């Protein structure tokens, strides 16, 4: 059984931590870094509640060992809000994109990675993009609307920042 | 569950990785994308004493097209296959499969080589590579060798790779003029394994099928080709009668087990229908 000293950047802050090889990334995030916004749902790589962004890619943090994240840059739900809510958080609020809220952190992180790659997705592309995230409450209609809201708002912010 | 304890190594070179595999033998498992291995370890279906993580080895990922073939680095993420337009244009069978493997989050980690080396008959790339007639490159302490895909799968979860060999590259023969392919999968939901899936790669000579390879996913203990169906279609034009005969031959060739995805009869009949549809789609793409 090996233990490892690793360094990773989470939401802009660098952390140097000791981890057992078998520790899963989601456990390190929740239990050692105390960032409990990332949820554990199925524990079997199915539901996507544990989705975080590692080096720009949305992944299931229950299916990666923490030691593999040595040197990585990670974004979790806690990193989204700045002075106010992130447009995705605002979208889920305004469009009622959640009921129980359990899947929401993972859903938002998947959506964030999707919008970074494709700022103006069609409804079909949004549904495809979040197809690794399960929601058992909403039937997804409101989640799609929330992501569309966020996409429009992010595009608006972009054009304000860079005048044509 | 938490996996059993293990020793973790992250070699930076192929030689280091092979040395670790040679040293630890059967005790060691290669960790690539981990999207099958880590869940298996969490269920305690696998409890390797040593993991050799190959993610830090340079040069094992990426796609390279030469005159003769498309070379896919074993560590290439499934997501990468969806990001190249030339894959959609020239390798539609591969593009079809890339779209339906697990889900987008899993595809950001999962690798093409892992999907093959894991040798789960429910995985999608085995049938795809059988239909392409791919060659696999492996490296071990005795040097490099290539393995024809037809000799690769030796049983459920077992391959002709030695414990100290690493799969490094997959080579798909570059499809010539008149070629087409398709992968059709029926799954209960995104992320589930196939109830049945069919991979077809063919070459058309006008209306006639000149060559064809057909392979089946998750309807037998190992990934298999539907050779009788291939024989029935070779040299024929596409008629309802020849397609039906090929579909029935494929249904007879498979050996599915009844489970929560369906009965044996259902899986056989689904395979019959999927073979007919996949051959038609591949032929349509070829004549375009």
Interface residues (C-beta under 8 A of the other chain):
Chain A: X1 X2 X4 X20 X21 X22 X24 X27 X43 X44 X45 X46 X48 X51 X57 X58 X59 X60 X62 X63 X64 X65 X67 X68 X70 X110 X128 X129 X131 X132 X133
Chain B: X1 X2 X3 X4 X5 X6 X7 X8 X10 X31 X34 X35 X38 X39 X41 X42 X43 X51 X53 X55 X79 X102 X103 X104 X105 X106 X108 X109 X190 X191
